Amino acid sequence: QVQLVESGGGLVQPGGSLRLSCAASGFTFSSYAMSWYRQAPGKERELVATITSAGGSRNYADSVKGRFTISRDNAKNTVYLQMIRLTPEDTAVYYCNTVTNRRTYWGQGTQVTVSS
């Protein structure tokens, strides 16, 4: 079965950096686009970034452009989200996501808290 397992969240000061990882299994990772979403308290889940199957194209939410970078290692079945210049507005649970065979899969999420 499809499994997505996020890691790398934590508490960071404003202006700091974090790298999130999502280890995928149960499907042909290199054949599917991968995305990161986030959900802040009291807000709807929002799309943060998407990367195509081979990594040739990436898209970002306007709020993170220039600060976040999505990447993937198809040999390791892992997708990453490098985050720099973090602000308190980036505080949220971050989820890994993929859609395979018309089914949507989510990881359990990893908490990112930006606070001094």
N, C-alpha and C positions, 0 to 999 in steps of 0.2 A: 504494500500500500504506500501511497505517497506520504512522505514525511518531510516537514520543513522545520528545522530547529535553529532558532536565532540565539545569538550570544553576543556579548560585548557591550551591553548597556551598563549604565552606572550613573554615579553622581559626578558632575563636572562643573567647574566654575565657568561663568560667562567668559567667552573668548577662547575657551578650551576646545579640545578635539576628542573625538572618539571614532573607533572603527567598529562597525557592526558586521557580523558574519551570519550567514544562513547556510547551513549544511542541508543539502537535499538528497533524498533517496526515494526509490520506488518508481522512478520513471526515467526516461532518457533525457537527462538534464540538458544536454547540449542541443536538444531539438526545440526547446521552448524559451520564450521570453520570460524574464523574471522581473518582479517589481518589489519595491518597498512602499509600504503605507505607514501612516501613523495616526494615532488617535489620542488627542489631548482630553483631559477631564471636561465633561460637559459638551464636547464637540463631536461632530461626525468624523468618521474615519476618512482620511484624505490620501490621495496618491502623492507620493514624494518623488519617486524616480522609477524609470523602467529601462531595461536593457534588452536588446534583441538576443536571439539564441546564440549567435556567434560573437556578440559584443560589438557589432559594427555600428549600432545606432543606440543612442541614449537620449532620454527625455527627462526633464525635471520640472517640478512645480516652480512657479516664479519665485516663491518665497525662499527657495533653497539654491537657486541658480548661482553659481560662482562660489558656493560654500560646500556643497555636497557633491560627491562623486560616486556613482555606481559603477561597479566592475564585477567581473566574474572570472572564475577559473574552471573551465569545463573539465579539466583533468581531475580536479578535486571536488567537482559537483558542489561548488560553493559560490555564492554571490555575496558581495561586500557592499557596504555603504560607508564611505569615508566622510566624516563630518568635521568641518573646521569652523572657527569663528562662531561657536554655538552661542545662542541667546536663550533667555528664559522662555521665549516663545517656541523654542524647539522641544520643550519638555512634553513628552508623550510616551505612549507605548508604541514601539515600532514593530511592524509585522512584515514578514516575508510572504510573498504571494506568487502563485503561478496559476495558469489556466491550461489544463491539458484535457483533450477530448471533451471539451465543453464543460468541464467540471472545474470549479474554483477551489483552490486549496490555500489554507493559511497556516502559518506557524503559530506558536503559543504566544509570541510577542516577547520583547525585551524592553524594560523600562529605561528611558533616558531622562534624567533630571538635570536641568541646568540651573544652578543656584549658587549664590555666594554664601 
